[in-house]
Amino acid sequence: MKRCETLISARWVATVEPDNSVIDDGAIAIDSGRIIAVDTRTNLLEQYAPDRLIARDSHLLIPGLINAHTHAAMTLLRGAAEDLPLQQWLENGVWPIEAEHVGPEMVRDGTRLAMLESIKGGVTCFNDMYFFPDVAAEVASAARMRVSLADHRVSNRLGCDCG
């Protein structure tokens, strides 16, 4: 019998590979932070001796979600001028605040907050378009969260009306 760090079982396990199937009474085996097997609970318990067993008998276990459009650090601007129409919100609310406050520390703190909220909601990967992408990359790497980054200034030159 092979050892694994964690085995998580659930009433259903939704897979992406190979054919988007749903496994009834399924489980996943995890070792060194990686999924090493997905199968029925019975089959995996016959193959693996987990250090930790987590049973979620009335839950659906799904792959991580992907947020394809974020300005993660802007979580710190939540609520600012929220009662304005988009263009006024940008010109009179967001852009003046950004001009005064955007910097590496703001991006670091805002991205950390956004990642915490994302992970709590099942998001394991995000696509971010904002200032200081190198800082966002450092924060995501430290959290071991997947990210695709674009420099905000580049996306604007390419015609993205992203604020």
C-alpha positions as CSV (number, residue, x, y, z in Angstrom):
1,M,0.0,0.0,0.0
2,K,1.3,3.5,-0.9
3,R,1.3,6.4,1.5
4,C,-0.2,9.8,0.7
5,E,-0.5,12.9,2.8
6,T,-4.2,13.5,2.4
7,L,-7.2,11.6,0.9
8,I,-10.3,13.7,0.4
9,S,-13.5,11.8,-0.3
10,A,-16.8,13.3,-1.4
11,R,-20.3,12.1,-2.4
12,W,-19.4,13.2,-5.9
13,V,-16.1,14.1,-7.6
14,A,-16.4,16.1,-10.8
15,T,-13.5,15.5,-13.2
16,V,-12.2,17.4,-16.2
17,E,-10.0,14.6,-17.6
18,P,-10.5,12.4,-19.4
19,D,-14.2,12.9,-20.2
20,N,-15.8,15.4,-17.7
21,S,-17.3,12.5,-15.7
22,V,-18.7,12.6,-12.2
23,I,-17.5,9.9,-9.9
24,D,-20.1,8.7,-7.3
25,D,-18.5,8.2,-3.8
26,G,-15.2,9.5,-5.2
27,A,-11.9,10.6,-3.7
28,I,-8.7,12.3,-4.5
29,A,-5.3,11.4,-3.1
30,I,-2.8,14.2,-2.5
31,D,0.9,14.1,-1.8
32,S,3.5,16.9,-1.7
33,G,0.8,19.4,-2.6
34,R,-0.2,17.6,-5.8
35,I,-3.2,15.4,-6.8
36,I,-1.7,11.9,-7.5
37,A,-4.9,9.9,-8.0
38,V,-8.6,10.4,-8.6
39,D,-11.0,7.4,-8.3
40,T,-13.7,5.9,-6.2
41,R,-13.2,6.1,-2.4
42,T,-13.1,2.4,-2.2
43,N,-10.4,2.0,-4.9
44,L,-8.2,4.7,-3.4
45,L,-8.5,3.4,0.2
46,E,-7.3,0.1,-1.2
47,Q,-4.3,1.7,-2.8
48,Y,-3.3,4.5,-0.4
49,A,-2.7,4.8,3.4
50,P,-3.4,8.5,4.0
51,D,-1.8,10.4,6.8
52,R,-5.1,12.5,6.9
53,L,-8.5,11.5,5.7
54,I,-11.1,14.2,5.0
55,A,-14.6,12.9,4.4
56,R,-17.3,15.2,2.8
57,D,-20.1,12.7,2.4
58,S,-22.7,15.3,1.2
59,H,-20.4,17.4,-1.0
60,L,-19.4,17.8,-4.6
61,L,-15.6,18.1,-5.1
62,I,-14.8,20.2,-8.3
63,P,-11.7,21.4,-10.0
64,G,-10.5,24.8,-9.1
65,L,-12.2,27.7,-10.8
66,I,-10.5,30.3,-13.0
67,N,-11.2,34.0,-12.8
68,A,-10.3,35.2,-16.3
69,H,-10.5,39.0,-15.7
70,T,-9.2,40.7,-12.6
71,H,-7.6,43.9,-11.4
72,A,-6.8,42.1,-8.1
73,A,-5.3,45.0,-6.2
74,M,-8.4,47.0,-6.8
75,T,-10.1,45.1,-4.0
76,L,-8.7,47.9,-1.8
77,L,-10.9,50.4,-3.8
78,R,-14.1,48.5,-3.2
79,G,-16.9,50.9,-2.4
80,A,-15.1,53.9,-3.8
81,A,-17.6,56.1,-5.7
82,E,-19.7,53.0,-6.3
83,D,-22.8,55.1,-7.0
84,L,-21.4,56.6,-10.2
85,P,-21.9,55.5,-13.8
86,L,-18.8,53.7,-15.2
87,Q,-17.0,56.6,-16.9
88,Q,-17.6,59.0,-14.0
89,W,-16.5,56.2,-11.6
90,L,-13.3,55.8,-13.5
91,E,-12.6,59.6,-14.0
92,N,-13.8,61.0,-10.7
93,G,-13.3,58.0,-8.4
94,V,-10.8,55.3,-9.3
95,W,-8.2,57.2,-11.4
96,P,-7.6,59.9,-8.8
97,I,-7.3,57.4,-6.0
98,E,-4.9,55.3,-8.1
99,A,-2.8,58.4,-9.0
100,E,-2.3,59.0,-5.3
101,H,-2.1,55.5,-3.9
102,V,-1.0,52.9,-6.5
103,G,2.5,51.5,-5.7
104,P,4.1,48.2,-5.0
105,E,2.8,48.0,-1.4
106,M,-0.8,48.8,-2.5
107,V,-0.6,46.1,-5.2
108,R,1.0,43.6,-2.7
109,D,-1.7,44.2,-0.1
110,G,-4.6,44.3,-2.5
111,T,-3.5,41.2,-4.4
112,R,-3.1,39.3,-1.2
113,L,-6.7,40.2,-0.2
114,A,-8.0,39.3,-3.6
115,M,-6.3,35.9,-3.5
116,L,-7.6,35.2,0.0
117,E,-11.2,36.0,-1.2
118,S,-10.7,34.0,-4.4
119,I,-9.3,30.9,-2.7
120,K,-12.2,30.9,-0.2
121,G,-14.6,30.9,-3.2
122,G,-12.8,28.0,-5.0
123,V,-10.8,30.1,-7.5
124,T,-7.3,28.6,-7.9
125,C,-6.1,30.6,-10.9
126,F,-6.6,34.2,-12.0
127,N,-5.8,36.5,-14.9
128,D,-4.7,39.9,-13.7
129,M,-4.3,43.2,-15.5
130,Y,-3.0,45.9,-13.3
131,F,0.1,47.9,-12.3
132,F,3.2,46.3,-10.9
133,P,2.6,42.8,-12.3
134,D,6.0,41.8,-11.0
135,V,4.7,42.4,-7.5
136,A,1.5,40.4,-8.2
137,A,3.7,37.6,-9.5
138,E,5.7,37.5,-6.3
139,V,2.6,37.5,-4.1
140,A,0.9,34.7,-6.2
141,S,4.1,32.7,-6.2
142,A,4.5,33.0,-2.4
143,A,0.9,31.8,-2.1
144,R,1.4,29.0,-4.7
145,M,-1.5,30.3,-6.6
146,R,-1.6,30.2,-10.4
147,V,-1.8,33.6,-12.2
148,S,-1.5,34.9,-15.7
149,L,-0.3,38.5,-15.8
150,A,-0.5,41.5,-18.1
151,D,0.9,44.9,-17.5
152,H,-2.1,47.4,-17.3
153,R,-0.2,49.9,-19.5
154,V,0.3,47.3,-22.2
155,S,-3.4,46.2,-22.2
156,N,-4.4,49.8,-22.7
157,R,-2.0,50.3,-25.6
158,L,-3.6,47.2,-27.2
159,G,-7.1,48.7,-27.0
160,C,-8.4,47.2,-23.8
161,D,-10.8,49.6,-22.2
162,C,-10.1,48.2,-18.7
163,G,-9.7,51.5,-16.8
